[in-house]
Amino acid sequence: MMMAHLSSEQAGDNDLAKVESLVGEIIQHGGFALRFAIRRCEAAGQGVEAAGTVVDFEGADSDLLLEKNAALLDALEYVVLKAVRPDEDALGKIIFDCKGWRRVRAEELRLTASMAARQVIETGSPFSLNPMNPRERRIVHLALKDEAAVRTLSEGSGERRKVVILPAAPPSAS
């Protein structure tokens, strides 16, 4: 049996076709009033932190995807990406979005991180944020990575894992 080797672009197109097919089936069999479009982003922005692909939803059931901090949108993304296992080298990160939720949420998290960092600097006391998923924790860590007066760490496990913002460690005496 002879195996054909696909170029990176062909593998990416094949993976996108699988994503499109599976999302379409889920929408149809789930009875959702949703439409979706898949677009590639060549640079950061448009809901992605780097070059990647966005599966963007709209329609009468959009609000269902966004309830409870977009739990259904996250679940749909998780299930589809686990089933397809796309080649990130060819496609970049694949993000599912609806009504610009990812961009708005990222801005909200950056603002929250900044306000919490100011409080930590003023009071010298640690500040614990609410539990977040890994993507959201990463946004907070990155938002504060260049803030010399504070440091961040994640603590807890599972759904209770959260970011704690602490005063920067004092310089060690060497």
PyMOL commands that place a pseudoatom at each C-alpha (Angstrom):
pseudoatom trace, name=CA, resn=MET, resi=1, chain=A, elem=C, hetatm=0, pos=[0.000, 0.000, 0.000]
pseudoatom trace, name=CA, resn=MET, resi=2, chain=A, elem=C, hetatm=0, pos=[1.430, 3.351, -1.022]
pseudoatom trace, name=CA, resn=MET, resi=3, chain=A, elem=C, hetatm=0, pos=[1.025, 6.355, 1.288]
pseudoatom trace, name=CA, resn=ALA, resi=4, chain=A, elem=C, hetatm=0, pos=[0.755, 9.793, -0.278]
pseudoatom trace, name=CA, resn=HIS, resi=5, chain=A, elem=C, hetatm=0, pos=[2.526, 12.525, 1.641]
pseudoatom trace, name=CA, resn=LEU, resi=6, chain=A, elem=C, hetatm=0, pos=[0.547, 15.730, 1.876]
pseudoatom trace, name=CA, resn=SER, resi=7, chain=A, elem=C, hetatm=0, pos=[2.206, 19.118, 1.862]
pseudoatom trace, name=CA, resn=SER, resi=8, chain=A, elem=C, hetatm=0, pos=[1.676, 21.238, 4.931]
pseudoatom trace, name=CA, resn=GLU, resi=9, chain=A, elem=C, hetatm=0, pos=[-0.860, 23.344, 3.021]
pseudoatom trace, name=CA, resn=GLN, resi=10, chain=A, elem=C, hetatm=0, pos=[-2.743, 20.261, 1.796]
pseudoatom trace, name=CA, resn=ALA, resi=11, chain=A, elem=C, hetatm=0, pos=[-2.778, 18.801, 5.315]
pseudoatom trace, name=CA, resn=GLY, resi=12, chain=A, elem=C, hetatm=0, pos=[-4.129, 22.102, 6.642]
pseudoatom trace, name=CA, resn=ASP, resi=13, chain=A, elem=C, hetatm=0, pos=[-6.846, 22.228, 3.967]
pseudoatom trace, name=CA, resn=ASN, resi=14, chain=A, elem=C, hetatm=0, pos=[-7.755, 18.611, 4.743]
pseudoatom trace, name=CA, resn=ASP, resi=15, chain=A, elem=C, hetatm=0, pos=[-7.991, 19.377, 8.471]
pseudoatom trace, name=CA, resn=LEU, resi=16, chain=A, elem=C, hetatm=0, pos=[-10.149, 22.444, 7.804]
pseudoatom trace, name=CA, resn=ALA, resi=17, chain=A, elem=C, hetatm=0, pos=[-12.486, 20.332, 5.680]
pseudoatom trace, name=CA, resn=LYS, resi=18, chain=A, elem=C, hetatm=0, pos=[-12.803, 17.884, 8.600]
pseudoatom trace, name=CA, resn=VAL, resi=19, chain=A, elem=C, hetatm=0, pos=[-13.489, 20.719, 11.055]
pseudoatom trace, name=CA, resn=GLU, resi=20, chain=A, elem=C, hetatm=0, pos=[-16.093, 22.186, 8.701]
pseudoatom trace, name=CA, resn=SER, resi=21, chain=A, elem=C, hetatm=0, pos=[-17.803, 18.823, 8.230]
pseudoatom trace, name=CA, resn=LEU, resi=22, chain=A, elem=C, hetatm=0, pos=[-17.899, 17.945, 11.940]
pseudoatom trace, name=CA, resn=VAL, resi=23, chain=A, elem=C, hetatm=0, pos=[-19.129, 21.396, 13.015]
pseudoatom trace, name=CA, resn=GLY, resi=24, chain=A, elem=C, hetatm=0, pos=[-21.827, 21.211, 10.334]
pseudoatom trace, name=CA, resn=GLU, resi=25, chain=A, elem=C, hetatm=0, pos=[-22.960, 17.810, 11.580]
pseudoatom trace, name=CA, resn=ILE, resi=26, chain=A, elem=C, hetatm=0, pos=[-23.079, 18.963, 15.211]
pseudoatom trace, name=CA, resn=ILE, resi=27, chain=A, elem=C, hetatm=0, pos=[-25.130, 22.027, 14.284]
pseudoatom trace, name=CA, resn=GLN, resi=28, chain=A, elem=C, hetatm=0, pos=[-27.518, 19.989, 12.132]
pseudoatom trace, name=CA, resn=HIS, resi=29, chain=A, elem=C, hetatm=0, pos=[-27.999, 17.069, 14.539]
pseudoatom trace, name=CA, resn=GLY, resi=30, chain=A, elem=C, hetatm=0, pos=[-28.144, 19.387, 17.558]
pseudoatom trace, name=CA, resn=GLY, resi=31, chain=A, elem=C, hetatm=0, pos=[-30.905, 21.401, 15.924]
pseudoatom trace, name=CA, resn=PHE, resi=32, chain=A, elem=C, hetatm=0, pos=[-29.016, 24.678, 16.408]
pseudoatom trace, name=CA, resn=ALA, resi=33, chain=A, elem=C, hetatm=0, pos=[-29.962, 27.791, 14.444]
pseudoatom trace, name=CA, resn=LEU, resi=34, chain=A, elem=C, hetatm=0, pos=[-26.338, 28.686, 13.697]
pseudoatom trace, name=CA, resn=ARG, resi=35, chain=A, elem=C, hetatm=0, pos=[-24.165, 29.468, 10.714]
pseudoatom trace, name=CA, resn=PHE, resi=36, chain=A, elem=C, hetatm=0, pos=[-20.394, 29.480, 10.750]
pseudoatom trace, name=CA, resn=ALA, resi=37, chain=A, elem=C, hetatm=0, pos=[-17.496, 30.638, 8.637]
pseudoatom trace, name=CA, resn=ILE, resi=38, chain=A, elem=C, hetatm=0, pos=[-13.882, 29.571, 8.810]
pseudoatom trace, name=CA, resn=ARG, resi=39, chain=A, elem=C, hetatm=0, pos=[-11.241, 32.198, 8.149]
pseudoatom trace, name=CA, resn=ARG, resi=40, chain=A, elem=C, hetatm=0, pos=[-7.480, 32.231, 8.375]
pseudoatom trace, name=CA, resn=CYS, resi=41, chain=A, elem=C, hetatm=0, pos=[-5.732, 35.093, 10.131]
pseudoatom trace, name=CA, resn=GLU, resi=42, chain=A, elem=C, hetatm=0, pos=[-2.206, 35.825, 8.993]
pseudoatom trace, name=CA, resn=ALA, resi=43, chain=A, elem=C, hetatm=0, pos=[-1.333, 37.870, 12.092]
pseudoatom trace, name=CA, resn=ALA, resi=44, chain=A, elem=C, hetatm=0, pos=[-2.451, 38.440, 15.661]
pseudoatom trace, name=CA, resn=GLY, resi=45, chain=A, elem=C, hetatm=0, pos=[-5.824, 40.085, 16.121]
pseudoatom trace, name=CA, resn=GLN, resi=46, chain=A, elem=C, hetatm=0, pos=[-9.304, 39.123, 14.975]
pseudoatom trace, name=CA, resn=GLY, resi=47, chain=A, elem=C, hetatm=0, pos=[-9.717, 36.850, 17.983]
pseudoatom trace, name=CA, resn=VAL, resi=48, chain=A, elem=C, hetatm=0, pos=[-6.334, 35.101, 17.782]
pseudoatom trace, name=CA, resn=GLU, resi=49, chain=A, elem=C, hetatm=0, pos=[-3.066, 35.859, 19.570]
pseudoatom trace, name=CA, resn=ALA, resi=50, chain=A, elem=C, hetatm=0, pos=[-0.936, 34.804, 16.584]
pseudoatom trace, name=CA, resn=ALA, resi=51, chain=A, elem=C, hetatm=0, pos=[-1.483, 33.621, 13.039]
pseudoatom trace, name=CA, resn=GLY, resi=52, chain=A, elem=C, hetatm=0, pos=[-4.192, 31.003, 13.057]
pseudoatom trace, name=CA, resn=THR, resi=53, chain=A, elem=C, hetatm=0, pos=[-7.699, 30.032, 12.086]
pseudoatom trace, name=CA, resn=VAL, resi=54, chain=A, elem=C, hetatm=0, pos=[-11.035, 31.231, 13.462]
pseudoatom trace, name=CA, resn=VAL, resi=55, chain=A, elem=C, hetatm=0, pos=[-14.321, 29.323, 13.274]
pseudoatom trace, name=CA, resn=ASP, resi=56, chain=A, elem=C, hetatm=0, pos=[-16.826, 32.131, 13.690]
pseudoatom trace, name=CA, resn=PHE, resi=57, chain=A, elem=C, hetatm=0, pos=[-20.475, 31.480, 14.598]
pseudoatom trace, name=CA, resn=GLU, resi=58, chain=A, elem=C, hetatm=0, pos=[-23.597, 33.593, 14.166]
pseudoatom trace, name=CA, resn=GLY, resi=59, chain=A, elem=C, hetatm=0, pos=[-27.323, 33.035, 14.127]
pseudoatom trace, name=CA, resn=ALA, resi=60, chain=A, elem=C, hetatm=0, pos=[-30.391, 32.890, 16.328]
pseudoatom trace, name=CA, resn=ASP, resi=61, chain=A, elem=C, hetatm=0, pos=[-28.746, 30.483, 18.799]
pseudoatom trace, name=CA, resn=SER, resi=62, chain=A, elem=C, hetatm=0, pos=[-25.549, 32.527, 19.205]
pseudoatom trace, name=CA, resn=ASP, resi=63, chain=A, elem=C, hetatm=0, pos=[-26.506, 33.495, 22.737]
pseudoatom trace, name=CA, resn=LEU, resi=64, chain=A, elem=C, hetatm=0, pos=[-26.632, 29.806, 23.715]
pseudoatom trace, name=CA, resn=LEU, resi=65, chain=A, elem=C, hetatm=0, pos=[-22.961, 29.488, 22.781]
pseudoatom trace, name=CA, resn=LEU, resi=66, chain=A, elem=C, hetatm=0, pos=[-22.081, 32.447, 25.005]
pseudoatom trace, name=CA, resn=GLU, resi=67, chain=A, elem=C, hetatm=0, pos=[-24.062, 31.608, 28.144]
pseudoatom trace, name=CA, resn=LYS, resi=68, chain=A, elem=C, hetatm=0, pos=[-22.061, 30.933, 31.317]
pseudoatom trace, name=CA, resn=ASN, resi=69, chain=A, elem=C, hetatm=0, pos=[-18.854, 32.505, 30.003]
pseudoatom trace, name=CA, resn=ALA, resi=70, chain=A, elem=C, hetatm=0, pos=[-19.137, 30.738, 26.648]
pseudoatom trace, name=CA, resn=ALA, resi=71, chain=A, elem=C, hetatm=0, pos=[-19.145, 27.250, 28.164]
pseudoatom trace, name=CA, resn=LEU, resi=72, chain=A, elem=C, hetatm=0, pos=[-20.894, 25.714, 25.129]
pseudoatom trace, name=CA, resn=LEU, resi=73, chain=A, elem=C, hetatm=0, pos=[-18.554, 27.491, 22.698]
pseudoatom trace, name=CA, resn=ASP, resi=74, chain=A, elem=C, hetatm=0, pos=[-15.562, 26.157, 24.660]
pseudoatom trace, name=CA, resn=ALA, resi=75, chain=A, elem=C, hetatm=0, pos=[-17.037, 22.656, 24.732]
pseudoatom trace, name=CA, resn=LEU, resi=76, chain=A, elem=C, hetatm=0, pos=[-17.733, 22.694, 20.995]
pseudoatom trace, name=CA, resn=GLU, resi=77, chain=A, elem=C, hetatm=0, pos=[-14.176, 23.847, 20.300]
pseudoatom trace, name=CA, resn=TYR, resi=78, chain=A, elem=C, hetatm=0, pos=[-12.757, 21.171, 22.586]
pseudoatom trace, name=CA, resn=VAL, resi=79, chain=A, elem=C, hetatm=0, pos=[-14.774, 18.303, 21.100]
pseudoatom trace, name=CA, resn=VAL, resi=80, chain=A, elem=C, hetatm=0, pos=[-14.131, 19.259, 17.474]
pseudoatom trace, name=CA, resn=LEU, resi=81, chain=A, elem=C, hetatm=0, pos=[-10.408, 19.819, 17.935]
pseudoatom trace, name=CA, resn=LYS, resi=82, chain=A, elem=C, hetatm=0, pos=[-9.988, 16.577, 19.896]
pseudoatom trace, name=CA, resn=ALA, resi=83, chain=A, elem=C, hetatm=0, pos=[-11.842, 14.652, 17.178]
pseudoatom trace, name=CA, resn=VAL, resi=84, chain=A, elem=C, hetatm=0, pos=[-10.023, 16.218, 14.209]
pseudoatom trace, name=CA, resn=ARG, resi=85, chain=A, elem=C, hetatm=0, pos=[-6.581, 16.726, 15.785]
pseudoatom trace, name=CA, resn=PRO, resi=86, chain=A, elem=C, hetatm=0, pos=[-5.580, 19.398, 13.258]
pseudoatom trace, name=CA, resn=ASP, resi=87, chain=A, elem=C, hetatm=0, pos=[-1.974, 20.088, 12.269]
pseudoatom trace, name=CA, resn=GLU, resi=88, chain=A, elem=C, hetatm=0, pos=[-1.123, 23.348, 14.090]
pseudoatom trace, name=CA, resn=ASP, resi=89, chain=A, elem=C, hetatm=0, pos=[2.033, 23.725, 11.993]
pseudoatom trace, name=CA, resn=ALA, resi=90, chain=A, elem=C, hetatm=0, pos=[-0.162, 24.094, 8.902]
pseudoatom trace, name=CA, resn=LEU, resi=91, chain=A, elem=C, hetatm=0, pos=[-3.098, 26.023, 10.404]
pseudoatom trace, name=CA, resn=GLY, resi=92, chain=A, elem=C, hetatm=0, pos=[-1.795, 27.738, 13.504]
pseudoatom trace, name=CA, resn=LYS, resi=93, chain=A, elem=C, hetatm=0, pos=[-4.066, 27.748, 16.535]
pseudoatom trace, name=CA, resn=ILE, resi=94, chain=A, elem=C, hetatm=0, pos=[-7.750, 27.145, 15.782]
pseudoatom trace, name=CA, resn=ILE, resi=95, chain=A, elem=C, hetatm=0, pos=[-10.119, 29.288, 17.829]
pseudoatom trace, name=CA, resn=PHE, resi=96, chain=A, elem=C, hetatm=0, pos=[-13.915, 29.087, 17.942]
pseudoatom trace, name=CA, resn=ASP, resi=97, chain=A, elem=C, hetatm=0, pos=[-15.581, 32.476, 18.379]
pseudoatom trace, name=CA, resn=CYS, resi=98, chain=A, elem=C, hetatm=0, pos=[-19.022, 34.060, 18.366]
pseudoatom trace, name=CA, resn=LYS, resi=99, chain=A, elem=C, hetatm=0, pos=[-19.910, 37.753, 18.248]
pseudoatom trace, name=CA, resn=GLY, resi=100, chain=A, elem=C, hetatm=0, pos=[-16.300, 38.731, 18.974]
pseudoatom trace, name=CA, resn=TRP, resi=101, chain=A, elem=C, hetatm=0, pos=[-16.496, 37.046, 22.396]
pseudoatom trace, name=CA, resn=ARG, resi=102, chain=A, elem=C, hetatm=0, pos=[-12.819, 36.019, 22.520]
pseudoatom trace, name=CA, resn=ARG, resi=103, chain=A, elem=C, hetatm=0, pos=[-11.530, 39.546, 21.791]
pseudoatom trace, name=CA, resn=VAL, resi=104, chain=A, elem=C, hetatm=0, pos=[-13.915, 41.170, 24.288]
pseudoatom trace, name=CA, resn=ARG, resi=105, chain=A, elem=C, hetatm=0, pos=[-13.141, 38.589, 26.984]
pseudoatom trace, name=CA, resn=ALA, resi=106, chain=A, elem=C, hetatm=0, pos=[-9.383, 38.992, 26.466]
pseudoatom trace, name=CA, resn=GLU, resi=107, chain=A, elem=C, hetatm=0, pos=[-9.680, 42.767, 26.873]
pseudoatom trace, name=CA, resn=GLU, resi=108, chain=A, elem=C, hetatm=0, pos=[-11.801, 42.281, 30.006]
pseudoatom trace, name=CA, resn=LEU, resi=109, chain=A, elem=C, hetatm=0, pos=[-9.181, 39.930, 31.464]
pseudoatom trace, name=CA, resn=ARG, resi=110, chain=A, elem=C, hetatm=0, pos=[-6.307, 42.299, 30.673]
pseudoatom trace, name=CA, resn=LEU, resi=111, chain=A, elem=C, hetatm=0, pos=[-8.163, 45.169, 32.362]
pseudoatom trace, name=CA, resn=THR, resi=112, chain=A, elem=C, hetatm=0, pos=[-8.966, 43.014, 35.401]
pseudoatom trace, name=CA, resn=ALA, resi=113, chain=A, elem=C, hetatm=0, pos=[-5.324, 41.917, 35.625]
pseudoatom trace, name=CA, resn=SER, resi=114, chain=A, elem=C, hetatm=0, pos=[-4.121, 45.515, 35.434]
pseudoatom trace, name=CA, resn=MET, resi=115, chain=A, elem=C, hetatm=0, pos=[-6.539, 46.692, 38.154]
pseudoatom trace, name=CA, resn=ALA, resi=116, chain=A, elem=C, hetatm=0, pos=[-5.643, 43.750, 40.399]
pseudoatom trace, name=CA, resn=ALA, resi=117, chain=A, elem=C, hetatm=0, pos=[-1.923, 44.400, 39.884]
pseudoatom trace, name=CA, resn=ARG, resi=118, chain=A, elem=C, hetatm=0, pos=[-2.384, 48.042, 40.935]
pseudoatom trace, name=CA, resn=GLN, resi=119, chain=A, elem=C, hetatm=0, pos=[-4.142, 46.864, 44.087]
pseudoatom trace, name=CA, resn=VAL, resi=120, chain=A, elem=C, hetatm=0, pos=[-1.317, 44.407, 44.851]
pseudoatom trace, name=CA, resn=ILE, resi=121, chain=A, elem=C, hetatm=0, pos=[1.262, 47.172, 44.362]
pseudoatom trace, name=CA, resn=GLU, resi=122, chain=A, elem=C, hetatm=0, pos=[-0.669, 49.563, 46.610]
pseudoatom trace, name=CA, resn=THR, resi=123, chain=A, elem=C, hetatm=0, pos=[-1.459, 47.091, 49.407]
pseudoatom trace, name=CA, resn=GLY, resi=124, chain=A, elem=C, hetatm=0, pos=[1.432, 44.627, 49.172]
pseudoatom trace, name=CA, resn=SER, resi=125, chain=A, elem=C, hetatm=0, pos=[-1.140, 41.818, 49.546]
pseudoatom trace, name=CA, resn=PRO, resi=126, chain=A, elem=C, hetatm=0, pos=[-1.732, 38.998, 47.063]
pseudoatom trace, name=CA, resn=PHE, resi=127, chain=A, elem=C, hetatm=0, pos=[-4.898, 39.111, 44.960]
pseudoatom trace, name=CA, resn=SER, resi=128, chain=A, elem=C, hetatm=0, pos=[-6.649, 35.920, 43.779]
pseudoatom trace, name=CA, resn=LEU, resi=129, chain=A, elem=C, hetatm=0, pos=[-8.734, 36.062, 40.628]
pseudoatom trace, name=CA, resn=ASN, resi=130, chain=A, elem=C, hetatm=0, pos=[-11.743, 33.842, 40.060]
pseudoatom trace, name=CA, resn=PRO, resi=131, chain=A, elem=C, hetatm=0, pos=[-11.122, 30.374, 38.607]
pseudoatom trace, name=CA, resn=MET, resi=132, chain=A, elem=C, hetatm=0, pos=[-10.468, 30.397, 34.851]
pseudoatom trace, name=CA, resn=ASN, resi=133, chain=A, elem=C, hetatm=0, pos=[-9.790, 28.021, 32.021]
pseudoatom trace, name=CA, resn=PRO, resi=134, chain=A, elem=C, hetatm=0, pos=[-6.194, 27.657, 30.763]
pseudoatom trace, name=CA, resn=ARG, resi=135, chain=A, elem=C, hetatm=0, pos=[-6.674, 30.107, 27.862]
pseudoatom trace, name=CA, resn=GLU, resi=136, chain=A, elem=C, hetatm=0, pos=[-7.914, 32.836, 30.197]
pseudoatom trace, name=CA, resn=ARG, resi=137, chain=A, elem=C, hetatm=0, pos=[-5.166, 32.227, 32.763]
pseudoatom trace, name=CA, resn=ARG, resi=138, chain=A, elem=C, hetatm=0, pos=[-2.592, 32.544, 29.993]
pseudoatom trace, name=CA, resn=ILE, resi=139, chain=A, elem=C, hetatm=0, pos=[-4.044, 35.927, 28.968]
pseudoatom trace, name=CA, resn=VAL, resi=140, chain=A, elem=C, hetatm=0, pos=[-3.670, 37.188, 32.557]
pseudoatom trace, name=CA, resn=HIS, resi=141, chain=A, elem=C, hetatm=0, pos=[-0.103, 35.872, 32.896]
pseudoatom trace, name=CA, resn=LEU, resi=142, chain=A, elem=C, hetatm=0, pos=[0.888, 37.488, 29.593]
pseudoatom trace, name=CA, resn=ALA, resi=143, chain=A, elem=C, hetatm=0, pos=[-0.833, 40.766, 30.489]
pseudoatom trace, name=CA, resn=LEU, resi=144, chain=A, elem=C, hetatm=0, pos=[1.351, 41.111, 33.581]
pseudoatom trace, name=CA, resn=LYS, resi=145, chain=A, elem=C, hetatm=0, pos=[4.600, 39.528, 32.408]
pseudoatom trace, name=CA, resn=ASP, resi=146, chain=A, elem=C, hetatm=0, pos=[6.304, 42.907, 31.898]
pseudoatom trace, name=CA, resn=GLU, resi=147, chain=A, elem=C, hetatm=0, pos=[4.992, 44.421, 35.147]
pseudoatom trace, name=CA, resn=ALA, resi=148, chain=A, elem=C, hetatm=0, pos=[8.128, 44.377, 37.321]
pseudoatom trace, name=CA, resn=ALA, resi=149, chain=A, elem=C, hetatm=0, pos=[6.307, 45.097, 40.591]
pseudoatom trace, name=CA, resn=VAL, resi=150, chain=A, elem=C, hetatm=0, pos=[4.180, 41.927, 40.506]
pseudoatom trace, name=CA, resn=ARG, resi=151, chain=A, elem=C, hetatm=0, pos=[4.418, 38.275, 39.633]
pseudoatom trace, name=CA, resn=THR, resi=152, chain=A, elem=C, hetatm=0, pos=[1.716, 35.745, 38.831]
pseudoatom trace, name=CA, resn=LEU, resi=153, chain=A, elem=C, hetatm=0, pos=[1.193, 32.097, 39.528]
pseudoatom trace, name=CA, resn=SER, resi=154, chain=A, elem=C, hetatm=0, pos=[-1.578, 29.601, 38.970]
pseudoatom trace, name=CA, resn=GLU, resi=155, chain=A, elem=C, hetatm=0, pos=[-2.837, 27.586, 41.898]
pseudoatom trace, name=CA, resn=GLY, resi=156, chain=A, elem=C, hetatm=0, pos=[-5.560, 25.034, 42.479]
pseudoatom trace, name=CA, resn=SER, resi=157, chain=A, elem=C, hetatm=0, pos=[-6.593, 22.244, 40.188]
pseudoatom trace, name=CA, resn=GLY, resi=158, chain=A, elem=C, hetatm=0, pos=[-9.181, 21.469, 37.578]
pseudoatom trace, name=CA, resn=GLU, resi=159, chain=A, elem=C, hetatm=0, pos=[-12.068, 23.889, 37.291]
pseudoatom trace, name=CA, resn=ARG, resi=160, chain=A, elem=C, hetatm=0, pos=[-10.922, 25.676, 40.473]
pseudoatom trace, name=CA, resn=ARG, resi=161, chain=A, elem=C, hetatm=0, pos=[-7.494, 26.642, 39.055]
pseudoatom trace, name=CA, resn=LYS, resi=162, chain=A, elem=C, hetatm=0, pos=[-6.951, 30.392, 39.283]
pseudoatom trace, name=CA, resn=VAL, resi=163, chain=A, elem=C, hetatm=0, pos=[-4.326, 33.091, 38.902]
pseudoatom trace, name=CA, resn=VAL, resi=164, chain=A, elem=C, hetatm=0, pos=[-2.870, 34.737, 41.985]
pseudoatom trace, name=CA, resn=ILE, resi=165, chain=A, elem=C, hetatm=0, pos=[-1.106, 38.074, 41.591]
pseudoatom trace, name=CA, resn=LEU, resi=166, chain=A, elem=C, hetatm=0, pos=[1.631, 38.677, 44.151]
pseudoatom trace, name=CA, resn=PRO, resi=167, chain=A, elem=C, hetatm=0, pos=[4.091, 41.450, 44.879]
pseudoatom trace, name=CA, resn=ALA, resi=168, chain=A, elem=C, hetatm=0, pos=[7.359, 40.828, 43.058]
pseudoatom trace, name=CA, resn=ALA, resi=169, chain=A, elem=C, hetatm=0, pos=[9.825, 38.877, 45.165]
pseudoatom trace, name=CA, resn=PRO, resi=170, chain=A, elem=C, hetatm=0, pos=[12.307, 41.147, 46.917]
pseudoatom trace, name=CA, resn=PRO, resi=171, chain=A, elem=C, hetatm=0, pos=[15.827, 40.954, 45.488]
pseudoatom trace, name=CA, resn=SER, resi=172, chain=A, elem=C, hetatm=0, pos=[17.715, 38.137, 47.129]
pseudoatom trace, name=CA, resn=ALA, resi=173, chain=A, elem=C, hetatm=0, pos=[20.802, 38.962, 49.145]
pseudoatom trace, name=CA, resn=SER, resi=174, chain=A, elem=C, hetatm=0, pos=[23.720, 37.218, 47.512]
for i in range(1, 174): cmd.bond("trace and resi %d" % i, "trace and resi %d" % (i + 1))
show_as sticks, trace
zoom trace
